[in-house]
Amino acid sequence: MRNVGKTATLENKFPLLAVENNCILSKDADITACFRVHLPELFTVATTEYEAIHSAWHKAIKTLPDYTIVHKQDWYIKENYAPDLTEEDQSFLSKSYQRHFNERPFLNHYCYLFLTKTTKERMRMQSNFSSLCKGVLIPKEIRDKETVRRFMEAVAQFERIINDSGFVKLERLTENDIIGTGDTKGLLEQYLTLSKEKGTPMQDIALGSEDVRIGNKRLCLHTLSDTDDLPNTVSSNTRYEKLSTDRSDCLLSFAAPVGLLLSCNHIYNQYLFLDNSDENLRKFEKAARNMHSLARYSRANQINKEWIERYLNEAHSFGLSSIRAHFNVMAWSDDPDELKRLKNDTGSALALMECKPRHNTVDVATLYWAAMPGNAGDFPSEESFYTFIEPALCFFTEETNYQSSVSPFGIKMADRLTGKPIHLDISDLPMKKGVITNRNKFILGPSGSGKSFFTNHMVRQYYEQGAHVLLVDTGNSYQGLCELIKGKTRGEDGVYFTYTENNPIAFNPFYTDDGVFDIEKRESIKTLILTLWKRDDEPPTRSEEVALSNAVSGYIQRIKQNAEYPSFNGFYDYVQSDYRNVLEEKQVREKDFDLANFLNVLEPYYKGGEYDYLLNSDKQLDLLSKRFIVFEIDAIKDHKILFPIVTIIIMEVFINKMRRLKGVRKMILIEEAWKAIAKEGMAAYIKYLFKTVRKFFGEAIVVTQEVDDIIQSPVVKESIINNSDCKILLDQRKYMNKFDDIQAMLGLTEKEKAQILSINQNNDPSRLYKEVWIGLGGTHSAVYATEVSLEEYYCYTTEETEKMEVMQLASELGGNMEMAIKRIAGQRRDNANSY
């Protein structure tokens, strides 16, 4: 049977001739410069920034010559997250996290810009002159080389203006980007298959009068090609109600509803046709005169004349350039039922922009063909409408989805809109770029806002990337994580200090793993003994300081000479015997150093005393080499004797790490304990830490939940906040009425305030997560989702019943925390799947 269908080969109808000097040449002698566009991230742009972006586009477009087509093409493709489960040395929790997000669907955004230089004749052609309608395409010769040179100069100037704006970045596409290589698909092949996936074969393209099909994918096309379809007013941005409050506005670009908010496979095409503005205005002047002369025959003519005159008045009054514009949304699906839903969704998205949805079934084929990269010259002129550059630019989408950091170091968060995992560096890359000057962090969030989850998630990932982590806690928030690390390292790491009657905290301040007593170690021992000896309101005299310093130095010297085991008991014995003789030889008077008083005050910490266990631990703990240490001090934070000693030990441990571990990342995180530390005369340690730690590749982090604490405490205000360039805030709705004070104290901008107040306002009920705001240096900020796997949840949980369940099962399994978490998480999944 003979095939009578109207078919043609792609080669015969293909409108493009070549790619030279990274430009596309069409067979009609059009030249197209191609760019990849990098836009700001979603929900991170303020009103002034939207206006600056809008202004940059306008300035850049004004530099282009007449008969240029600006074609911005935004691709929104549904993709699935593909984790790297083959990566070596992944921890149990890291693998659980990756499995949790495996094949998580999300909408990915790719943005391109095509600047096409064409001719006056081509700009006026209608759909019946499309290259699709021609039997044979004969390549034309580019005759005017000077026009090409001027166009390329204008393109370079256009690129420079946009890149200098600081908000949008243009990256020139290379020949390989456009036509592809043996291993990668080029942009043209991607468009002709409507797929970004590698290996997608070319399929039949059916361009019918009412139906366009690419393989099995059928197109659904909505157009904005008539002024009657447009809203009465447009702007560079619009308020996104779902994340706004009565105190703050969350902003998106005017066209955002047909961008990332339209969750289906689609392409949003934006065209600006730069005709000769003066010629257009002369044409409108003539049309206005004709309408005036015919006004008596029809009221419509009178109304049209008034509209034309208003357009001309605007153009002449403000020096505006008359252009034509067109916008369309091409959505596709291989499922007929889904295609109907896409049609409704796209129409609803346009309606949100107050546009009249027009489902185009007439010019689908020619509009699809004209949207091919480099073929904008084939656009049918009857599908465009007259406007000015400024209002037309309001229909440009100006944001993209969250981007992962290029830094190898960072933490895993999730995109708040789609739930896609994001690799986020809030320490190293911002330092290199000069966004922040230190790595310190200040975390604020009320009870139940997810602070412990976020901090557990962060410190776990820091630890797994080689950092030394020291935590000061007041609520067993990190017990599960510490026990897991202890089990995985077989006790080599994961040290958990807490005070109980049966197992009180005990240390040996004189112990060092390498026998080295540097200046910091000696000073730490002296500070400790001084704290035991003197009250806060009783400063030591100069002679007492010298005597104590000599006593410590003498005992250390004896340790080295006799190779004896160091301890506080040994120090006490040394002072009681040998050092007594030294004092007598030097004839030190009792009023200069009262030895009997000194020994009497320290006697409770000597063997047989009330606190003899405290400083004479026989556990030779090498805290310098331990990478994960938790001090849980809730039981002793109000104890007059124990608390000052423990805090000195904690600070000594970290400062020792800070100075002796060269080139190793260190982190100290102080939970609510900082309030007690600041009260007990330890504020100097806090100040020293926050000002000095950055010089030693370290970071200090303070976590609090009480607003009044941060507002009223001078220690926090002056030392912590001023020296913390990274601020992390969680749900602040409980503090809505106090937020103005928090904003002023933290120096937050209106944009940052709007972001913070949008936290948890529109969470996806199908996902379990809480949102967190991260601000860097006052210039970069965004809201992310803290979403974890079930295994991580049971490791981090602070819910007492859940924690007891995990701990009890781990105890029954011989202390195997990992196995306990696996079992409980598995049971939870089985129960969820059974419903």
C-alpha positions in Angstrom: 0.0 0.0 0.0 1.4 3.4 -0.9 2.0 6.0 1.8 -0.1 9.0 1.1 0.6 10.9 4.3 2.3 14.3 4.0 5.7 13.6 5.4 9.1 15.4 5.0 12.5 14.8 6.4 13.9 16.9 9.2 16.9 17.6 7.0 14.7 19.3 4.3 12.7 21.4 6.7 15.5 22.2 9.2 15.8 26.0 9.2 19.4 26.3 10.6 22.5 26.3 8.4 25.5 26.1 10.8 27.0 27.0 14.1 30.1 29.3 13.7 31.9 31.3 16.3 29.4 30.1 18.9 26.6 31.7 16.9 23.7 29.9 15.1 23.3 30.9 11.4 19.9 30.2 9.8 19.2 29.5 6.2 17.5 32.9 6.0 20.8 34.5 7.1 19.7 35.3 10.7 22.5 35.3 13.3 21.8 34.2 16.8 24.0 34.6 19.9 23.1 32.1 22.6 23.5 32.4 26.4 22.8 30.3 29.5 21.2 32.6 32.1 21.8 32.2 35.8 19.0 33.8 37.8 18.7 34.5 41.6 17.2 31.8 43.7 13.5 31.6 44.5 12.3 33.6 47.5 15.6 35.5 47.9 14.9 38.7 45.9 13.5 41.9 47.4 11.5 44.7 45.7 14.6 46.9 45.0 16.5 43.9 43.6 13.6 43.0 41.3 13.6 46.6 40.1 17.4 46.5 39.6 17.1 43.4 37.5 14.3 44.9 35.5 16.4 48.0 34.9 19.4 46.0 33.8 17.4 44.1 31.2 16.0 47.4 29.9 19.4 49.1 29.6 20.8 46.1 27.9 18.0 45.7 25.4 18.2 49.4 24.5 21.7 48.8 23.2 20.5 46.2 20.6 20.0 47.4 17.0 16.7 47.5 15.2 15.2 44.2 13.9 16.7 42.2 16.7 14.6 39.5 18.5 15.2 38.9 22.2 14.0 35.3 22.9 14.3 34.2 26.5 13.4 30.5 26.9 12.9 28.9 30.3 12.8 25.1 30.6 11.0 23.5 33.5 11.7 19.7 33.5 10.5 17.1 36.0 13.5 15.1 37.2 14.2 12.6 39.9 17.0 13.0 42.4 19.7 10.4 41.8 21.9 10.0 44.9 25.4 8.7 44.8 25.1 5.5 46.8 28.4 4.1 45.5 30.5 6.8 47.2 33.0 5.2 49.6 33.2 5.8 53.3 29.6 6.9 53.6 28.2 6.6 57.1 25.1 4.7 58.1 23.2 8.0 58.4 24.5 9.4 55.2 23.3 6.3 53.3 20.0 6.5 55.0 19.7 10.2 54.0 20.5 9.3 50.3 18.0 6.4 50.3 15.3 8.7 51.7 15.6 11.1 48.8 16.2 8.4 46.1 14.1 9.2 43.1 12.5 12.2 44.8 10.7 14.1 42.0 11.5 17.8 41.6 11.2 20.5 38.9 14.5 21.6 37.5 14.9 24.9 35.8 17.2 25.8 32.8 17.2 29.3 31.3 18.5 30.4 27.9 18.7 33.6 26.0 18.8 34.0 22.3 19.6 37.3 20.6 18.7 37.1 16.9 19.6 39.7 14.2 17.2 39.4 11.4 15.7 41.8 8.7 12.8 44.1 8.4 11.1 41.8 5.9 11.5 38.7 8.2 10.1 40.5 11.2 6.8 41.1 9.3 6.3 37.6 7.9 3.2 35.7 9.0 2.7 32.1 9.8 2.0 31.2 6.1 5.6 32.2 5.3 7.1 29.9 7.9 9.9 27.7 6.8 7.5 24.8 7.5 5.5 25.9 4.5 8.3 26.1 2.1 9.1 23.2 -0.2 12.9 23.8 -0.4 15.0 26.0 1.9 17.7 27.8 -0.1 20.4 29.3 2.1 20.8 33.1 1.8 24.1 34.9 1.8 24.9 37.4 4.5 25.7 40.4 2.4 26.2 43.2 4.9 29.3 42.3 7.0 29.2 45.7 8.8 25.7 45.0 10.2 27.0 41.7 11.6 30.0 43.4 13.2 27.8 46.1 14.8 25.4 43.4 16.1 28.2 41.4 17.7 29.5 44.5 19.4 26.0 45.2 20.7 25.7 41.6 22.0 29.0 42.0 23.9 27.7 45.2 25.4 24.4 43.6 26.3 26.3 40.8 28.1 28.5 43.2 30.0 25.5 45.3 31.2 23.6 42.2 32.5 26.6 40.7 34.2 27.5 44.0 35.8 24.1 44.1 37.5 25.3 41.5 40.0 21.9 39.7 40.0 21.8 37.9 36.7 24.7 36.2 34.9 25.0 35.4 31.3 27.2 32.6 30.1 27.9 32.3 26.4 27.0 28.9 25.0 29.7 27.1 23.0 29.4 25.1 19.8 29.4 21.9 21.8 26.6 23.3 24.1 24.5 24.0 21.0 25.0 21.0 18.8 26.3 18.5 21.4 29.2 16.0 21.4 29.4 12.2 21.1 28.7 12.0 24.9 26.3 14.9 25.5 23.1 16.2 23.9 23.2 19.6 22.5 20.5 22.3 23.0 19.0 21.7 19.5 18.7 18.0 20.0 17.1 18.6 23.5 14.5 20.9 21.9 13.7 18.5 19.1 13.1 15.7 21.6 11.8 17.8 24.4 14.1 15.9 26.7 17.3 16.7 28.7 18.0 13.0 29.3 21.0 11.6 27.7 20.3 8.8 25.2 16.8 10.0 24.3 16.5 9.1 20.5 15.1 11.4 17.8 11.5 10.5 17.1 8.8 11.4 14.6 7.6 15.0 14.8 3.9 15.4 13.9 3.1 19.1 13.2 -0.6 19.1 12.6 -3.1 22.0 12.3 -4.4 21.4 15.8 -2.0 18.8 17.3 1.7 18.8 17.7 3.4 15.6 18.8 7.0 14.9 19.5 7.3 11.1 19.7 4.6 10.2 22.2 4.6 13.7 23.8 1.7 16.0 22.9 2.0 19.7 23.2 -0.5 22.0 25.0 0.1 25.7 24.1 -1.2 28.8 25.8 -0.4 32.2 24.3 -0.4 35.8 25.3 -0.5 37.4 21.9 -3.2 40.1 22.2 -3.5 43.1 24.5 -7.1 42.0 25.3 -5.6 39.0 27.1 -3.3 41.1 29.3 -3.9 42.5 32.8 -4.7 46.2 33.4 -1.4 46.7 35.3 1.9 44.9 35.5 4.9 45.2 37.7 8.4 43.8 38.2 7.3 41.7 41.2 4.2 40.5 42.9 3.2 39.4 46.5 3.2 35.7 47.1 0.3 35.3 49.5 1.1 31.8 50.7 4.3 32.9 52.4 3.4 36.4 53.3 2.1 37.7 56.6 0.4 40.9 57.8 3.8 42.1 58.8 5.8 41.0 55.8 5.7 40.5 52.0 7.2 37.4 50.3 7.9 38.5 46.7 8.2 36.7 43.4 8.5 37.9 39.8 5.2 38.8 38.0 5.5 35.7 35.8 6.4 33.3 38.6 3.1 31.4 38.3 4.1 30.1 34.9 7.6 29.4 36.1 8.6 27.2 39.1 5.1 27.4 40.6 3.7 25.5 37.6 4.8 22.0 38.5 4.8 20.2 35.1 7.1 19.8 32.1 6.9 23.0 30.3 8.8 25.7 28.4 8.0 29.4 28.9 8.9 31.5 25.8 9.3 35.2 26.1 9.8 37.3 22.9 10.6 40.9 22.4 10.7 42.1 18.7 12.7 45.3 18.4 11.3 47.0 15.3 12.2 50.5 14.3 10.4 52.5 17.0 10.0 55.7 14.9 8.6 53.8 12.0 6.1 52.1 14.3 5.0 55.4 15.8 4.5 57.0 12.4 2.3 54.0 11.5 0.2 54.5 14.6 -0.1 58.3 13.8 -1.5 57.4 10.4 -3.8 54.8 11.9 -5.1 57.4 14.4 -5.9 59.8 11.6 -7.8 57.1 9.7 -9.7 56.2 12.9 -10.6 59.8 13.4 -12.0 60.2 9.9 -14.1 57.0 10.3 -15.2 57.8 13.9 -18.7 59.0 12.8 -19.4 55.5 11.2 -18.5 53.4 14.3 -18.0 54.0 18.0 -15.3 51.3 17.9 -13.2 53.5 15.6 -13.5 56.4 18.1 -12.4 54.2 21.0 -9.5 52.7 19.0 -8.4 56.2 18.1 -8.3 57.1 21.8 -6.3 54.0 22.7 -3.8 54.7 19.9 -3.4 58.3 21.0 -2.8 57.2 24.6 -0.1 54.8 23.3 1.5 57.7 21.3 1.3 60.1 24.2 3.1 57.6 26.4 5.8 57.0 23.8 6.5 60.7 23.2 6.1 61.9 26.8 8.5 59.4 28.3 10.7 58.6 25.3 9.6 55.0 25.2 10.6 52.5 22.5 7.7 50.9 20.6 8.2 47.1 20.3 6.2 44.0 19.8 6.0 41.1 22.3 4.7 37.6 22.6 4.7 35.1 25.5 3.6 31.4 25.4 3.7 28.4 27.7 4.3 25.0 26.0 3.5 22.1 28.3 3.6 18.5 27.2 2.8 14.9 28.4 2.5 11.5 26.9 -0.6 10.7 28.9 -3.9 12.1 27.4 -5.5 12.5 30.9 -2.5 14.3 32.2 -2.6 16.6 29.2 -6.1 17.7 30.1 -4.9 18.5 33.6 -1.9 20.4 32.2 -4.2 22.5 30.1 -6.2 23.5 33.2 -3.1 24.0 35.4 -1.5 26.3 32.8 -4.7 28.2 32.4 -5.0 28.7 36.1 -1.4 29.9 36.3 -2.0 32.5 33.7 -5.2 33.5 35.5 -3.1 34.1 38.7 -1.2 36.7 36.6 -4.7 38.2 35.8 -4.2 37.2 32.2 -6.9 35.7 30.1 -5.9 32.1 29.3 -6.0 31.5 25.6 -5.4 27.9 24.6 -4.0 28.2 21.1 -4.9 25.4 18.6 -4.2 27.3 15.4 -0.5 28.2 15.3 0.9 25.5 17.6 3.1 24.1 14.8 4.6 27.4 13.7 5.1 28.6 17.3 6.8 25.4 18.3 9.0 25.7 15.2 9.8 29.3 15.8 10.8 28.6 19.4 13.7 26.4 18.2 16.9 28.0 19.4 18.2 30.3 16.6 14.9 30.2 14.6 13.1 33.2 16.2 13.1 34.9 12.8 10.4 32.4 11.7 8.0 33.8 14.3 4.6 34.6 12.8 4.1 38.4 13.3 0.3 38.2 13.7 0.9 36.4 17.1 2.6 39.5 18.6 1.2 42.7 20.1 2.5 46.2 20.4 3.8 47.5 23.7 6.9 49.1 25.3 10.1 47.5 26.6 9.3 48.2 30.3 5.9 46.5 30.6 7.0 43.7 28.4 10.0 42.9 30.7 7.5 42.4 33.6 6.6 39.1 31.9 10.2 37.8 32.3 10.7 35.1 35.0 13.5 36.3 37.3 14.2 33.4 39.6 15.4 29.9 39.5 15.4 26.9 41.9 17.9 26.5 44.8 21.4 25.8 43.6 23.9 23.5 45.3 27.3 25.0 46.3 30.3 24.1 44.3 32.3 23.7 47.5 33.3 20.1 48.5 32.5 20.9 52.1 29.0 21.6 53.4 25.8 20.3 54.8 22.8 18.7 53.1 19.5 20.7 53.3 16.4 20.5 51.1 14.7 22.8 48.7 11.7 24.2 50.5 9.5 24.1 47.4 10.3 20.7 45.9 12.2 18.8 48.6 15.3 18.2 46.4 18.5 17.8 48.5 20.8 20.9 48.3 24.5 20.8 49.1 25.1 24.0 51.1 28.4 25.5 52.3 27.9 28.0 55.1 31.5 28.1 56.2 34.3 27.9 53.7 33.1 29.2 50.3 31.5 32.3 51.9 34.8 33.0 53.6 36.7 32.7 50.3 34.2 35.0 48.5 34.4 37.6 51.3 30.7 37.2 52.2 31.7 36.5 55.8 34.8 37.2 57.8 34.4 34.4 60.4 32.7 31.0 60.5 30.9 31.6 63.9 27.2 31.0 64.0 24.3 32.2 66.1 21.2 30.0 66.3 17.9 31.3 67.6 14.6 29.3 67.8 11.9 28.7 70.3 11.2 25.4 71.9 9.8 22.9 69.4 11.0 24.9 66.3 13.5 22.2 65.3 16.7 23.6 66.7 18.0 20.3 68.0 17.2 18.6 64.8 19.0 21.2 62.7 22.1 21.3 65.1 22.3 17.5 65.2 22.1 17.3 61.4 24.8 20.0 61.0 27.3 18.7 63.6 26.9 15.1 62.3 27.9 16.2 58.8 30.7 18.4 60.1 32.0 15.4 62.1 31.8 13.1 59.1 33.8 15.6 57.1 36.7 15.5 59.5 35.9 18.2 62.0 36.6 18.0 65.7 33.3 18.8 67.4 32.8 19.7 71.1 29.3 20.2 72.3 28.1 21.8 75.6 24.5 20.7 76.1 21.8 21.1 78.8 19.2 18.5 77.7 20.7 15.3 76.3 20.0 16.6 72.8 23.1 14.9 71.3 23.1 11.6 73.3 21.7 9.5 70.5 24.2 10.8 67.9 27.1 10.5 70.4 26.2 6.9 71.3 26.0 6.0 67.6 29.4 7.5 66.9 30.8 5.7 69.9 29.5 2.3 68.7 30.7 2.8 65.2 34.2 3.8 66.3 34.2 1.0 69.0 34.8 3.6 71.8 37.6 5.4 70.0 35.3 8.4 69.6 32.0 9.8 70.8 32.8 10.8 74.4 29.7 11.7 76.5 30.3 13.5 79.8 27.3 13.9 82.1 26.8 14.1 85.9 25.0 11.4 87.8 25.3 10.3 91.4 26.6 6.9 90.3 28.8 8.2 87.6 29.8 11.8 88.3 32.0 13.8 85.9 35.7 13.2 86.6 38.8 14.6 84.9 42.5 14.7 85.3 43.7 18.2 84.5 47.3 17.2 84.6 47.1 14.4 82.0 48.3 14.9 78.4 48.6 12.2 75.9 52.0 13.3 74.6 53.5 14.6 77.9 53.7 18.2 76.4 52.7 21.0 78.8 52.5 24.1 76.6 51.7 27.6 77.8 47.9 27.1 77.3 48.0 23.9 79.3 49.9 25.5 82.1 47.6 28.5 82.2 44.6 26.3 82.2 45.8 24.3 85.2 46.6 27.6 87.0 43.2 29.0 86.2 41.5 25.8 87.5 43.4 25.8 90.8 42.9 29.5 91.2 39.1 29.0 90.8 39.1 26.3 93.5 41.2 28.4 95.8 39.7 31.9 95.5 36.2 33.3 95.4 35.0 35.5 92.5 35.2 38.6 94.7 38.6 37.7 96.1 41.3 38.3 93.5 44.8 36.8 94.2 47.8 39.0 95.0 50.8 39.2 92.7 52.9 37.1 95.1 50.1 34.4 95.3 50.0 34.2 91.5 53.8 33.8 91.3 53.8 31.1 94.1 51.0 29.2 92.3 52.8 29.4 89.0 56.0 28.1 90.5 54.1 25.3 92.2 52.6 24.1 88.9 55.9 24.4 87.1 57.7 22.5 89.8 55.2 19.7 89.8 55.4 19.4 86.0 59.2 19.3 86.2 59.0 16.5 88.7 56.6 14.5 86.5 59.1 14.8 83.6 62.1 13.8 85.7 60.5 10.9 87.6 58.1 9.8 84.9 55.4 9.5 87.5 51.7 9.4 86.7 50.3 13.0 86.9 47.2 13.7 89.0 45.8 16.3 91.3 46.7 14.1 94.3 50.2 14.1 93.1 50.2 17.9 92.8 48.8 18.2 96.4 51.4 15.8 97.8 54.2 17.8 95.9 52.9 21.1 97.4 52.6 19.6 100.9 56.2 18.3 100.9 58.7 19.3 98.2 57.2 22.7 97.5 57.0 23.5 101.2 60.8 23.1 101.3 61.2 25.4 98.3 59.2 28.1 100.0 61.2 27.8 103.2 64.5 28.0 101.2 63.2 31.1 99.5 62.0 32.5 102.9 58.5 33.3 101.4 56.5 34.9 104.2 53.1 33.6 105.2 51.4 36.9 104.3 52.7 36.6 100.8 51.6 33.0 100.3 49.6 31.2 103.0 50.5 27.5 102.3 48.3 26.1 105.1 45.3 28.1 103.8 46.0 26.9 100.3 46.2 23.2 101.2 43.2 23.5 103.5 41.0 25.0 100.7 42.1 22.4 98.2 41.7 19.5 100.6 38.1 18.6 99.5 39.6 17.6 96.1 42.4 15.5 97.6 42.0 11.8 98.2 39.5 11.2 101.0 37.8 14.6 100.4 34.3 15.3 99.4 35.2 15.9 95.7 38.3 13.6 95.5 36.8 11.9 92.4 36.5 15.2 90.4 40.2 15.8 89.5 41.8 12.4 89.9 40.2 10.4 87.1 42.2 7.3 86.3 40.7 7.2 82.8 43.4 8.3 80.5 41.2 10.2 78.2 43.0 11.8 75.3 40.4 14.5 74.5 42.8 16.1 72.1 42.4 13.3 69.6 38.7 12.7 70.3 36.7 14.2 67.5 33.2 14.1 69.0 32.8 15.2 72.7 29.6 16.1 74.5 29.5 17.7 77.9 25.9 17.5 79.3 25.9 19.9 82.2 22.2 20.3 83.0 22.5 18.6 86.4 25.4 20.9 87.6 24.8 24.2 85.9 23.6 25.7 89.2 26.3 24.0 91.4 28.7 26.5 92.9 31.7 24.2 93.0 31.3 21.7 90.2 30.1 24.1 87.5 33.1 26.5 87.4 35.5 23.6 87.3 33.7 21.8 84.5 33.5 24.9 82.4 37.2 25.6 82.7 37.9 22.0 81.7 35.6 22.4 78.7 37.2 25.6 77.5 40.7 24.2 78.1 39.8 21.1 76.0 38.7 23.3 73.1 41.4 25.9 73.3 43.9 23.1 73.4 42.4 21.6 70.2 42.3 25.1 68.7 46.0 25.8 69.1 47.5 22.4 68.7 45.5 20.8 65.8 47.0 22.7 62.9 44.9 22.7 59.7 42.1 20.7 61.3 38.5 22.1 61.4 37.2 22.6 64.9 33.7 23.4 66.2 32.4 24.3 69.6 28.7 24.4 70.0 27.3 25.8 73.2 23.5 25.2 73.8 21.6 27.0 76.6 24.7 26.5 78.8 26.1 29.8 77.6 23.8 31.6 80.0 25.3 29.8 83.0 28.8 30.2 81.7 28.3 34.0 81.2 27.0 34.3 84.8 29.9 32.6 86.5 32.6 34.9 85.4 33.4 32.9 82.3 32.3 35.6 79.9 36.0 36.2 79.1 36.3 32.7 77.7 33.3 33.4 75.5 34.7 36.7 74.2 38.1 35.2 73.6 36.6 32.2 71.7 34.5 34.2 69.4 37.2 36.7 68.5 40.1 34.2 68.2 38.7 31.0 66.9 38.6 32.0 63.2 42.4 32.3 63.1 42.6 28.6 63.9 40.3 27.2 61.3 37.5 26.9 63.9 34.0 28.1 64.5 32.1 28.8 67.7 28.3 28.4 67.7 25.8 29.5 70.3 22.2 28.2 70.4 19.4 29.9 72.4 15.7 30.0 72.5 14.9 32.9 74.8 14.5 36.3 73.0 14.9 38.2 76.2 18.3 36.6 76.8 19.8 37.8 73.6 18.3 41.3 73.9 19.4 41.9 77.5 22.7 40.1 77.7 25.7 42.4 76.9 27.9 39.3 76.6 25.7 37.9 73.8 25.1 41.2 72.2 28.7 42.4 72.0 30.7 39.3 71.8 28.6 36.6 70.2 26.3 38.4 67.7 28.9 41.0 66.5 31.3 38.1 65.9 28.9 35.7 64.2 28.6 36.4 60.5 26.3 33.4 60.0 22.9 33.8 61.7 20.4 30.9 61.7 16.8 31.4 62.8 14.0 29.0 63.1 10.2 29.5 63.3 9.7 32.9 65.0 5.9 33.0 65.0 5.8 32.8 68.8 7.9 36.0 68.9 5.9 37.9 66.2 5.2 40.8 68.6 8.8 40.9 69.7 10.3 40.5 66.3 11.0 44.2 65.7 13.4 44.1 68.7 15.1 40.9 67.3 15.3 42.5 63.9 17.0 45.7 65.2 19.4 43.7 67.5 20.4 41.3 64.7 20.5 44.0 62.1 18.1 42.2 59.7 16.9 43.8 56.5 13.2 43.9 55.5 14.0 41.2 53.0 15.5 39.0 55.7 12.6 39.7 58.0 10.1 38.6 55.3 12.0 35.4 54.7 12.1 34.6 58.4 8.4 35.2 58.9 7.6 33.0 56.0 9.2 30.0 57.8 6.7 27.0 57.9 3.9 29.1 56.4 3.2 26.7 53.5 4.8 23.4 54.3 4.0 20.4 52.1 1.8 18.0 54.2 3.1 15.0 52.4 6.7 15.6 53.7 7.9 15.8 57.3 10.2 18.7 57.7 10.8 22.1 59.4 12.2 25.1 57.8 15.2 27.2 58.8 16.5 30.6 57.7 20.3 30.9 57.1 21.8 34.4 56.7 25.4 35.0 55.7 27.1 38.4 56.3 23.9 40.3 55.8 24.0 39.9 52.0 23.1 36.2 51.3 20.1 34.6 52.9 17.5 31.9 52.2 15.0 29.5 53.8 15.8 25.8 53.6 14.1 22.7 54.8 15.6 20.3 57.4 14.3 17.0 56.1 15.8 13.7 57.3 15.4 10.0 56.9 13.6 7.9 59.6 17.0 6.6 60.7 18.3 10.1 61.3 15.1 11.1 63.0 15.4 8.4 65.6 19.1 9.3 66.1 18.3 13.0 66.6 14.9 12.8 68.4 14.6 14.6 71.7 11.1 13.2 72.3 11.6 11.3 75.6 9.4 8.3 74.7 11.1 7.8 71.4 14.6 8.3 72.8 13.9 5.8 75.6 12.6 3.2 73.0 15.8 3.6 71.0 18.1 3.4 74.1 16.3 0.4 75.6 16.5 -1.6 72.3 20.1 -0.6 71.9 20.8 -1.9 75.4 19.1 -5.2 74.6 21.3 -5.5 71.5 24.5 -5.1 73.5 24.8 -1.4 73.0 24.4 -1.5 69.2 22.8 1.8 68.5 22.8 1.5 64.8 21.0 -1.8 64.8 18.4 -0.4 67.2 17.7 2.6 64.9 17.5 0.3 61.9 14.9 -1.9 63.5 12.7 0.9 64.8 12.8 2.8 61.5 12.0 -0.4 59.6 9.0 -1.1 61.8 7.8 2.4 61.4 8.0 2.1 57.6 6.2 -1.3 57.6 3.4 0.2 59.7 3.1 3.2 57.3 3.0 0.9 54.3 0.3 -1.3 55.8 -2.3 1.5 55.9 
